[in-house]
């Protein structure tokens, strides 16, 4: 009688590719995917895995100084990590501009440097230090879609002026006790909302005689 083969026996065992020593060295090192992205770009490597192999080889051969020349270091939050964190954040170019205005130590810095700084504040928050984000919030810099400075910029470019502020304050009871600055920010938010296509915001602006600067 021929031997019987069960369904389980007929399935070909799944094989796994062994991880190279270089890849193991990368995974056990403090280097990150953001570091690998930089190496991939600067060395012209075909894949991210190839970049990880490159970093791992540098670790194994004690040639990490070569990585340092590419701007890749063992520092916990080096520049590319901070830049990558900024890109994943809700911060905008307007936040970068506001940071330059708000903090003397950032004046004269490049946009890239400021983005790295904001990314670092987010990284610090992830490990429990929230003081940096609180400092940014005091300057109106948050990950919210429309910060106070975005609202004020929208008001300034809308063509509205003092008469629109007075009209809004007279027409809407909820603005009666607000300062001129607060009303300008509120109207700036409506400009942004109108630009996003919200009809209620367009109607409110029309009600106070604002018919230009928000129809984009």
C-alpha positions in Angstrom: 0.0 0.0 0.0 1.5 3.4 -0.9 2.3 5.7 1.9 -0.4 8.3 2.6 0.5 11.9 2.8 -1.5 14.2 5.0 -2.4 17.8 3.9 -0.1 19.1 6.6 2.8 17.0 5.3 2.3 18.1 1.7 2.8 21.8 2.5 6.3 23.1 1.8 7.8 24.5 5.0 8.2 28.3 4.9 11.8 29.4 4.7 13.1 32.7 6.2 16.1 34.6 5.0 18.8 34.8 7.6 19.6 38.4 8.7 23.2 39.3 7.8 25.6 40.3 10.5 25.6 43.9 9.1 21.8 44.1 9.4 22.0 42.7 13.0 24.6 45.3 13.9 22.3 48.0 12.5 19.2 46.8 14.5 21.2 46.6 17.7 22.7 50.1 17.2 21.2 53.5 18.1 21.0 54.4 14.4 17.5 54.9 12.9 15.6 54.6 9.7 16.0 58.3 9.3 19.8 57.8 9.4 19.5 55.0 6.8 17.5 57.4 4.6 20.4 59.9 4.7 23.0 57.3 3.9 20.9 55.9 1.1 20.7 59.4 -0.5 24.2 60.5 0.0 25.8 57.2 -1.0 23.5 56.6 -3.9 22.4 53.2 -2.7 19.5 51.4 -4.3 17.5 50.5 -1.3 17.0 51.4 2.4 18.1 47.9 3.3 21.4 48.5 1.5 21.8 51.6 3.6 21.2 49.7 6.8 23.8 47.1 5.7 26.3 50.0 5.0 25.7 51.4 8.5 26.0 48.0 10.1 29.3 47.3 8.3 30.6 50.6 9.6 29.7 49.6 13.2 31.3 46.2 12.8 34.5 47.6 11.3 34.7 50.5 13.7 34.5 53.0 10.9 31.6 55.1 12.2 33.7 58.2 11.6 32.8 57.7 8.0 29.1 57.9 8.9 29.8 61.1 10.8 31.1 62.7 7.6 27.7 62.0 6.1 26.0 63.8 9.1 24.9 60.5 10.7 25.8 60.0 14.3 24.9 58.0 17.4 23.3 61.1 18.9 19.9 60.1 20.1 18.1 62.9 18.2 20.4 64.0 15.4 19.4 66.4 12.7 17.9 63.9 10.3 15.8 62.4 13.1 14.5 65.9 14.0 13.9 66.8 10.4 11.9 63.6 9.9 9.9 64.3 13.0 9.0 67.8 11.7 7.8 66.3 8.4 5.4 64.0 10.3 4.1 66.8 12.5 1.3 69.3 12.1 3.8 72.2 12.1 3.8 74.4 9.0 6.0 76.9 7.3 4.0 79.6 9.1 5.1 78.0 12.4 8.8 78.2 11.2 8.3 81.9 10.4 6.7 82.5 13.8 9.5 80.7 15.6 12.1 83.0 14.0 10.1 86.0 15.1 9.5 84.8 18.6 12.9 83.5 19.7 16.1 85.6 19.4 18.3 82.5 19.2 16.6 81.4 16.0 16.8 84.8 14.2 19.1 84.4 11.2 18.7 80.6 11.2 17.8 78.8 8.0 14.3 77.3 7.6 15.9 73.9 7.7 17.6 74.6 11.1 14.3 75.9 12.6 12.4 72.8 11.3 15.1 70.7 13.0 14.6 72.7 16.2 10.8 72.2 16.2 11.3 68.5 15.5 13.7 68.3 18.5 11.0 69.8 20.7 8.6 67.0 19.5 11.2 64.4 20.2 11.8 65.7 23.6 8.1 65.5 24.4 8.1 61.8 23.3 10.6 61.0 26.1 8.7 63.0 28.7 10.1 66.5 28.5 7.2 68.8 27.7 8.8 72.2 28.6 9.9 72.9 25.1 6.4 72.4 23.6 4.9 74.6 26.4 7.4 77.4 25.5 6.4 77.1 21.8 2.7 77.2 22.8 3.3 80.5 24.7 4.5 82.0 21.3 1.3 80.7 19.6 3.2 77.8 17.9 1.3 74.5 18.1 0.4 71.6 15.8 -3.1 73.0 15.4 -4.1 73.6 11.8 -4.6 77.3 12.3 -2.6 78.9 15.1 -3.2 82.4 16.4 -0.4 83.8 14.1 -2.0 82.0 11.1 -5.3 83.7 11.9 -3.7 87.1 12.3 -1.8 86.8 9.0 -5.1 85.8 7.3 -6.8 88.9 8.7 -4.0 91.2 7.6 -4.0 89.9 4.0 -7.8 89.8 3.7 -8.3 93.5 3.1 -10.4 93.9 6.3 -9.7 96.7 8.7 -11.0 98.6 11.8 -14.6 99.0 10.4 -14.9 95.2 10.0 -13.7 94.6 13.5 -16.2 97.2 14.9 -19.0 95.6 12.8 -18.3 92.2 14.1 -18.2 93.3 17.7 -21.5 95.1 17.3 -23.2 92.3 15.4 -22.1 89.3 17.4 -22.8 89.2 21.2 -20.1 86.5 21.8 -17.5 89.1 20.6 -18.7 92.0 22.8 -16.1 91.5 25.5 -13.3 90.6 23.2 -10.2 92.7 22.5 -9.4 94.1 19.1 -6.7 91.5 18.6 -9.0 88.6 19.5 -11.6 89.8 17.0 -9.0 90.1 14.3 -7.9 86.6 15.0 -11.4 85.3 15.0 -12.1 87.0 11.6 -8.8 85.7 10.3 -10.0 82.2 11.3 -13.2 82.8 9.3 -11.1 83.8 6.3 -9.2 80.5 6.6 -12.5 78.6 7.0 -13.9 80.4 4.0 -10.8 79.5 2.0 -11.5 75.8 2.9 -14.9 76.2 1.4 -17.1 76.5 4.5 -20.3 78.5 3.6 -21.0 79.6 7.2 -17.7 81.4 7.3 -18.4 83.1 4.0 -21.8 84.2 5.2 -20.4 85.6 8.4 -17.9 87.7 6.5 -20.4 89.0 4.1 -22.6 90.0 7.0 -19.9 92.5 8.2 -19.2 93.8 4.7 -16.1 91.7 4.0 -16.4 90.6 0.4 -12.8 90.3 -0.7 -9.6 88.5 0.3 -11.2 85.2 1.3 -12.6 83.7 -1.9 -9.4 81.8 -2.8 
